[in-house]
């Protein structure tokens, strides 16, 4: 299996970075191929702009998604984006590894998604959900957060993590056709003692070891809707 890890943490000594390195080690030991995009180390540009396109369909008005499609087909999309697209093409499993910021991903990772999940390749027209451009590949979130586990749930102070992560799980990963595996969350990381952190790392190793048997999350199927995307009765 070819695994592509997109890592977004500014501190090389962080627990989140250790999770990325552990995943590399565990997958490599199991005989898989692993590639990492360390966004901060790469000085990744998160800003989607007209500079992403070496050629334009419309010079006088920027419709970013349409220019993505045109430039990608023409082979004139920015080299940094093109390199990430090639990593996606080779991958069987994509892991987004990050600290949870404001109920979401760090800006640098959001910018990676904005620029790399290009229209025409990842989605477009009716090519979404189980007809998405990345159909046949899997994805998973691995992340750390400051809150304790009891703070997340139906009646908890922050609500359910699955609901909080819906823009990522459904609106991003599932939308482009990826089969989304259950995420791994490391709770309360900045405040834990070393032995508690070590237990979380062991739990992560167990999660990774069983990744082939994880049941994917359920999302809409295009066959459940008509040509105008009304639900079939």
N, C-alpha and C positions, 0 to 999 in steps of 0.2 A: 504494500500500500504506500502511496505517495502522500505525505502529510505536509501541509503548508500552514505554518504558524505565523499569524500577524500579531506582533507583540507591541504594546504601547504603554511603556512606563519610563519616566525620565530618570529613575535611579537604578543603576546597574546592580546595586547590592540589595534591592528590595525583595520582599517575599514574592511579589508578583513575577519578578525576573527569575527568581529561583524556580517558580512553577514552570516557566517557559523552559528553563534549562533541564529541569527534571523530565518534562515531556520529551524533549529531544533525546535525553539519555535512555528513557524507558522505551520509546518507539524504536530507536536505533538498536538497542539490545534485542528487541523482538524481531529484528530483521527488516524493519520498514525504512523507507527513505524519507528524510525530513529536511525541509527548507524553511528558513526563518526570515521574515522581514521585521527587523527591529527598527521601528519607525523613528524613534528619537535618535538612535545611533546613525540612521540614514539621513537625518535632517530632512525628513519627509515634508514636502510642501503640502499643507492641507487645504489650500485655497483653490477652489474651482474657479477658473477664469478663462477668458478668451486665449490666454497664453498657452492653454493646453492643446491648441489645435494649430498644426502647421499649414493647414488649408481650411477654408471655410466655405460652406454652402451659401451663407448669407453674410456678407461683410458689414451690413448696416444695422443689424439687429441680432443680438445673441440669444438664441434659444439653446441652452446648454446641452440638453439631452439630444436634440436633433443634430447638433454639431458633433457630439460624441459619436453618434452613429456614422455620420458622413466621414469624419476624420479617421475613425477606426477602420472603416472599409477602404479608405484611400491609403492607409498605411502612413498617415501623417500625424497621428496622435502623439503627444509628448512622450519622449523616450522613457521617463520614469514610470508613466502609466503603462506603456507598452510592456515594460519589464515585469510589472506586477500581473498583468493579464496573462503573460506566458506562464508565470508561476501557478496561477489559477488553472490554466488549461492542463497542466501536468498533474494537478492534485486530485486525489480521491477524497481527502478530508481536509477541510479548512477549519482551523481553530483561531478564534479571536481571543487574545489573552490580554487582560487590562485591569486596572482598578476602576471601580464604579465611581463616577463623578456625577453628582447632581442627578441621580437616578438614570444615568446614561453613560456613554463612553467618553473618554477624553477627546478633546477637539481634534487632535491629530489623527485619531482613529476614525472619527466621523468624516474627516476630510479624505482619508484613504477610501472609505466607502463611496463618498460622493464622486471621487475622481476615477476610481477603478472599476466599480460596477457599472460599466458603460452600457448605454442604450444600444440595442442592436446585437450585443454579445450576451449580456446577462438577462435582458428582458426587452420587451417592445411589442407593440400591437397586442395580441392576446397570448403572448409568450410570458406567462407568469404563473406562479404557484406550480402545480405539477406539470405544466407545460413550459416552465421557465428555461432560460438559456443554460443554466447550470444543472439541469436535471441529470440525475445519475451520480452526483457528487453529494457528500455529506458535510455538515458543519456543526460546530459546537462552540459554546462560550465557556471560557474559564476566567474567573475574575475574583478579585478581592474587594472587601468592603469593610467599613469601620463598625457598622451596626452588629448587634448580636442576633442570633438566629430567631429568638422569640419576638423580635421587632418586626418580623415579616410573616404575613399570613392573612387569612380572610378578615379577622377582627383585630389584627395587630396595628400598631401605631403607623407603620409605613405601608400597610397593605401587602398584597401578594407580590412576590418577586416576578412571577410569571406575567402579571398584569403590567408591572413596571417596565419589564423588558419587552413588551409586545412590539414596539417599533423595531426592535432588533430581530426578535425571534420570528415574527410574522411579516412585518412590513419591510424587512430587508432580506434575511436569509431564506425564509420560505418563499417570499415573493419572487426571487430569482431562480426558484426551482430546486434549491438545496433541501436535502432531507435533514431536518434539524434534530440533533440528538439532545438528550437532557443535559443541562448545563452543570458545571461544578462551581460552587461558591465557597470562598474562604472567608468566614465571618470574623469580625472584630480583630482583624490582623494587627493593626498598629498597637494594640493594647495587650496582646497576649505574651505570656512567658515562653521561653524557648521550647519547653517540653510540649506546650499546647500547639505551638506552630508545627513542631515535628509531627504531631498526630494528624494535623490537617494535611501535611505533605504526604504522609502515609495513606490517608484517605484518598488523596488525589491519585497516587500511584495505583490504588485499587480500582478507581474509576477508569483510569486509562487502560489498565489491563483487561477490563471487561467491556471495552468500547464496542467490540464486535457484536455483543449480545444486548446492547442498549436498545430499547424500543423507541423509535423516533416519535416526536411530538406530532399531534394530529392537526392538520390545517385544511383549508378548503381544497376541493378538487374541481377542476374545470368541468368535468362530466356531470357535476351536480347543478350546473347552471346552463341556461339556454344561450343562444348566440348574442343576446343583448345583456347577458349576465344577470338575468332574473333567476331566482332559485327554481329548480324544477320541482313540481309537486307530485 
